Amino acid sequence: MNRRELMLASAALALAASFATPTFAADRQIAGIVFQQDQFFNGIESGMKAAAKKADVELLLANSDSKPEKEQQLVDTYVTRGVKAIVISPISPKGSEQALRRASEAGVKVITYNTFNLDWDFVAANLSSNQADLGRTTGEAAAKFIKEKLGGKAKIATLGFRALGAEVSDLRTNSFLEAAKAGGNEITVVAQQDGWLAEKAVAVAGDLITANPEIDILYGANEGGTVGSVQAVRNAGKQGKIFVFGIDGSEQLANFLLDKDDVLQATTAQQPFKMGSEALDAAVAILDGKEVSKSADVAVLGLSRTDPAAVEAFKKEWKSLK
């Protein structure tokens, strides 16, 4: 191991150790790994923590910061440390496989979440929202809006995350666009760009608005793209002229739906607390020798400004996770 690798391994071990609570039996030690710090993954972590507390297991949490090299170091470090299970949202179906396969071969149970279409034969369980359902649910809300508010025609620009995960981004976007055509709506896609972090997405969406002043709808395929699209419409003074539809749920997006500026119309939320808790529950069950489903869908939740009571209820539940 060279000096750089040693430093990375030491840093990963220090990070993992910082979450340790040395009062649990070694055979009840589970690692939980997220790949970015936003409200979705905060919900995941809250769900894991609640389930770990209920099951009386030690949970070691870490964030790979969307860096494959760091993810690999964390996985290897946890294997060396002797955890019995790793609960992880892999950064990449291809790039994450090698380290997690090594973990499985070392006897560590690998439970994945927030991913789909994995063909890994070593995964003990996989929990995910149906990605097509996410796009389709928002698309159904868009179809009704286009029919009732835009006369059945809409010019749409989309913000995805193909550079981060092309298959998931495309599935969410394409299912949205297909559903938006319902009832004979005429849809024209004028531009498709990447923009999944809010600070970047607001600039991308702003450029799309400038270059395509005829846009009726901006679609964000994740939380950051949705937030950035809303902010870009506001920055351009296009409230009431350009409308936003998105994916993911958070307190901020709930507030956007409740705002009287009429920009964000609908979004479809994954249920991260439920996903995190169910993934951790699956890990505990597997360690206890119980049978669990190899693949499970976590239901999605459509939210719309046409149902403010449901949005308020979601917001209240989300705040309770903090």
N, C-alpha and C positions, 0 to 999 in steps of 0.2 A: 504494500500500500504506500503510495507516494505521499508527500507532505500535504498536498491539497486534499486528497481523498481522506487522509487522517483528520484534517481540520473539519471537513464536512461531516464525517462520521461523529466526531466529538461534539459538534454543534447539534446534530440531530439527537444524540444521546442526551445532551443537556436539556434540549427542548422537551423530549419525552419524559425525562426525569422530573422536570418542573411540575408535571401534572400528577405525580405519584402520590398516593395516600397509603403508606405502608402498614395498613391495618387489616388487609384482606389476605386470604389464602392465595398462594401462588397459582393454584389451579382455577382461580376465578378472576384472572387478570385479562382484560380485553382492551385492545387499542382501537381508537376511533379516529379516522383521518378525513379531513375536509380539504378542499383545494382552493377556497377563497373565503374571505371574511365579509359576508354580506348578510342581510336579514334572513335570506333563505337558509344559509348554512348556520346562522345563529339559532334558527328554529330546529335544524337537524341536531345541533349540539344539545339544545335544551331537551329534546326528546330522548337522546341517548342518556343524558344525565339522569332524567327522571326514571327511565327504565333501569338503569344501573343501580340507582338507589333502592328501588323497589326490589330488585333481585339480589341486593347485597353483594355486588361485584365491584371490583376496582376498574375504573375506566380511565385510560390514558388518552388524552386528546391532543391532537397536533394538526397543523395546517401546512400543506405543501406549497401554498402560494402559487399554484398552477405551474410549478417548476418540476418537470419530470425527474431531473437529477435529485432534487430534494425529496420528492416522493419516494424514489428508490432508496435513498439513504434512510428515510424514516422507516420504511418497511424492513430493511435489513437490520436496522437498529432494534426494532421491536422483536424481530425473530431472535436476535442475539440475547435480548433481555429475557426471553422466555415466555412471551405472552401466549395465551392459548387460542386467541382468535383476533382477527383484524377485521374491523368493519370500515369499509372505505368506498368513497365515490372516486373511481379511477379517473385520472386525467384523460387517458387515452386507451381505447380498447387494444391498440397495438403497443403503444409505448409503455404501458403499465404492466403488461402481461408477464414479462420475464421475472421481475422482482417478486410479484405475487405468486407466480408458479413456484419459485424457490421457497417461498414461505410455506406454501401448501406441502411441498415435498419434505419440509422440515417438521411437518406435523401440525402446523398452525391452520386453524379453520378460517377460510376466507369468505366473508359475507360482503357482497357488494350492494350498493344502493345508488339511486339517481342515475342509472344507466340502463341500457337495453340492448337487445340483440347480441349479447355476449355469447361467443361460442367456446368459452373456456370450460374445459371438462373438470377443472379442479375446484370451481366455486361451489361452496356448500349451500348458498342461498343468494338470490338476487331479488331486491325489492325496488320497484320503480313506478313512477307515474307513467301511464300510457302516453307517449309523446304525441301520437296522432290525436288523442283525445284533447290534449292541451290546445293544439291549434284549431281543431274542429269546433270546440266549445266557443272559443272567441270568434271564430268565423261565422258561427250561427248567429251570434249577436250582431256581427257586422252585416250579415245578409239582411236581417230585419231592418237595421238602421239605414242601409243603402236603399232598400225598397221604400221605406217610409219617409226618409229625410232627403235623399239625393235623387229621387226619381228613377231608381233602378240602375244608375250608372255611377261608376267611381273609378278614379285614377289613383293608384296605390303605389307607395314606395315602401320598401321593407328594410328593416335593420336586423341582421342575423348575427351568427357567431360561427361562421363556417371555418375560420382559421383555428378556432378552438375545438370545434366538433362538427364537421360538415354534415354527417348523417343526421344527427339530432336537429341541428339548425334547419336543414332542408325539410325534414319531416314535419316539424312544427309549422314552418312557413307554408309549405305546399298544402298541408291539410287545412290551414287557415284560408288560403286563397280558394281552394276547391269549395269549402263550405260557404264562403262569401258569395259564390255564384248562385246559390239556391234561389229558386223562384224566378229564374231567368235573368238575374242581374248581369249587367255587362261590366266586366272587370278588365281594366287595363293596368298592367304592371309597368310603371314608367322607369323604375330604378330599383336595384337590389344591392345593398352595401352591407359591410360588417360594421358593427358597433354594439358591443355587449357590455362595456363599462360606461357608466353614466357620463363621466367627464369626457370620454371620447365620443360617445353616442350623440351628445348634444351638438358637438361640432359637425359630425357627419350628417345628422338630420338637418342642421341649419344649412349646410351646403346643398343638400337635396332640395330643400325648399327654395333656395335661391336659384338653383339650376332648373327647377321644374315648378314654376309658379302655379301650374294647373293642378297640382296634387290636391286630392280631397282627403286622403287617409294616409297616415303613417302607421305602420305596424312594427312593433318591437317584439322579437322572438324570445326575449328574456327580460328580467327586471331592469337591468341597466339600459337596454335598448328602449324600453318603454318609458322609463324616467327621462332619458335624454331626449326622446321625441316630444314629450310633453313640454319640457323646458325650452326646446327649440321653437315650438309653436308659440309659446308665450314670448320668447325673445323677438320673434318675427312679427308680433302683434297680429297673429292669424287666428286668434280665438274666434270661434263661430264660422271659420272658413276651412280650417284643416282640423280633422278629428283623429284621435289616436286610439288604437286598439292594441292590446299587448298580452304578454304571458308573464306569469308569476304573481305572487301576492305578497304584500308587505303593508305596514302601517302607512308608509308614504303613498303607496299606490291607492290605498283605501281613501286617504285624504284627497287625492286627485279626483277620485270618483265622486266624492261628496262636494267638491269645490264647484261653485256656481259659474266658473269660467267655461264649462261645457267642453273641455278639451278631451280628457280621457273618457271614453265611452264604456269600455268593458275590458276585463282582463280575466284570465283563468289561472287560478292559483293551484300550485301543488300544495300538499299539506305536509310541510317539512317536520313539524313536531311529531306527527303520526308516523312519517317515514323513518325518522331517527329512532323513535321508541320501538317500532316494530322490527327494525333491523337489529337493534340491540337485543330485543326479546328473542329473535331468531338465533342469534349467537349464543345466548344463554341456554336455549332449548337444545341446540346442537351439542354444546359442551356437556349437557345433562343426559345425552344419549337419546333424546327424543327425535321423532321424525318431524321434519318441517317441509313445506313446499319449496321446491328448487327455484320457483319463479312466482312472484306475486305482484299484482298491481295495487298501487295505493291510489284511491279515488281522487279525482281532481275536483275543483270547486269553481264554478263560473260566478263572476261578480260583475254587476252592471250598475250604472248610475240610475237605471230605471227601477232598481230595487234597493233603495238606500237603507232599508231596515236590515237586509242581509249583509250589506257592506258594514254597517255599524256593528253588527254581531261579530263579523269576522275581525274587525278592528279591535273590539273588546277582547276577543280570544287571543289575538296576536299580542296585545299589550301585556296580557297575563303571563306570557312566556319570558318577559324580560326579567 
